[in-house]
Amino acid sequence: MKPDSGSRILPPKVYYVRRELDARETLTAAGIAVGAGLAAFYLARVLLQRTPIAREESIPQIDERGAIVRRPRRSATPARR
């Protein structure tokens, strides 16, 4: 059996240090954020404006009396004879 060597946590090989952004970098980041927000708003607006398309069979018909004509529904499976 091997002796325990202690902690198995390895230190990171790359270190990152946060720095202050200059005005140009800040404006670039803000422009990207505004563009992404506008794109998301447009997509949500288009999706909410969609009108469901109904099949002709499911649109109710009105007869000369003004009453809705009921039609029998067709089954998904063919009828056996």
Backbone torsions as a table, in degrees:
resi	resn	phi	psi	omega
1	MET	NA	138.1	-179.7
2	LYS	-78.4	145.3	175.8
3	PRO	-71.6	148.0	179.4
4	ASP	-70.6	127.5	-177.1
5	SER	-94.5	6.6	178.5
6	GLY	101.5	-143.4	-175.6
7	SER	-69.4	138.7	178.1
8	ARG	-99.3	5.6	179.3
9	ILE	-78.3	124.4	179.4
10	LEU	-96.0	140.8	178.6
11	PRO	-70.6	149.9	179.5
12	PRO	-65.3	149.6	-179.2
13	LYS	-90.0	-20.0	-179.6
14	VAL	-124.5	134.0	178.5
15	TYR	-111.8	140.3	176.3
16	TYR	-116.5	137.2	177.6
17	VAL	-120.9	127.5	178.0
18	ARG	-74.4	142.3	179.9
19	ARG	-130.9	163.4	176.5
20	GLU	-73.9	140.0	176.4
21	LEU	-90.5	144.6	175.2
22	ASP	-82.0	177.8	-174.1
23	ALA	-62.3	-40.1	-178.1
24	ARG	-64.7	-43.1	179.4
25	GLU	-67.6	-36.7	177.9
26	THR	-66.5	-43.1	178.2
27	LEU	-65.5	-37.1	176.7
28	THR	-62.0	-46.0	179.1
29	ALA	-64.0	-40.7	179.2
30	ALA	-66.0	-38.8	178.3
31	GLY	-64.3	-40.9	177.6
32	ILE	-64.6	-41.5	179.7
33	ALA	-64.8	-42.6	179.1
34	VAL	-65.2	-42.7	178.8
35	GLY	-61.8	-43.3	178.9
36	ALA	-65.3	-38.9	177.9
37	GLY	-64.9	-42.6	178.3
38	LEU	-65.4	-39.8	178.4
39	ALA	-63.9	-43.2	179.0
40	ALA	-65.1	-40.1	178.4
41	PHE	-63.9	-44.6	-180.0
42	TYR	-62.6	-45.1	179.9
43	LEU	-62.3	-44.2	178.9
44	ALA	-63.7	-39.8	179.6
45	ARG	-64.5	-44.2	179.4
46	VAL	-63.9	-42.2	-179.9
47	LEU	-65.9	-35.3	179.8
48	LEU	-76.4	-22.8	-179.1
49	GLN	-83.8	-10.1	-177.3
50	ARG	-61.8	141.0	175.2
51	THR	-106.5	126.9	179.2
52	PRO	-65.1	137.9	179.4
53	ILE	-94.3	121.8	-179.3
54	ALA	-94.8	143.4	174.6
55	ARG	-68.5	151.1	-177.2
56	GLU	-58.4	-33.5	-179.0
57	GLU	-65.8	-27.9	-176.1
58	SER	-92.1	-4.0	177.9
59	ILE	-82.5	124.4	-178.5
60	PRO	-68.7	142.7	177.4
61	GLN	-104.8	148.4	180.0
62	ILE	-114.4	131.8	179.4
63	ASP	-86.1	-173.8	-176.0
64	GLU	-67.6	-21.5	177.3
65	ARG	-82.4	-12.6	-178.1
66	GLY	93.1	8.7	179.5
67	ALA	-92.8	149.7	178.8
68	ILE	-75.0	129.0	179.5
69	VAL	-84.9	122.9	178.5
70	ARG	-90.9	128.0	176.8
71	ARG	-111.5	144.3	177.5
72	PRO	-67.1	142.0	178.8
73	ARG	-80.3	142.5	175.2
74	ARG	-84.7	138.5	179.4
75	SER	-79.4	157.9	-179.1
76	ALA	-72.2	-29.5	179.1
77	THR	-100.4	142.7	179.8
78	PRO	-66.9	143.2	-179.1
79	ALA	-73.5	142.4	177.6
80	ARG	-89.5	145.0	179.4
81	ARG	-104.8	NA	NA
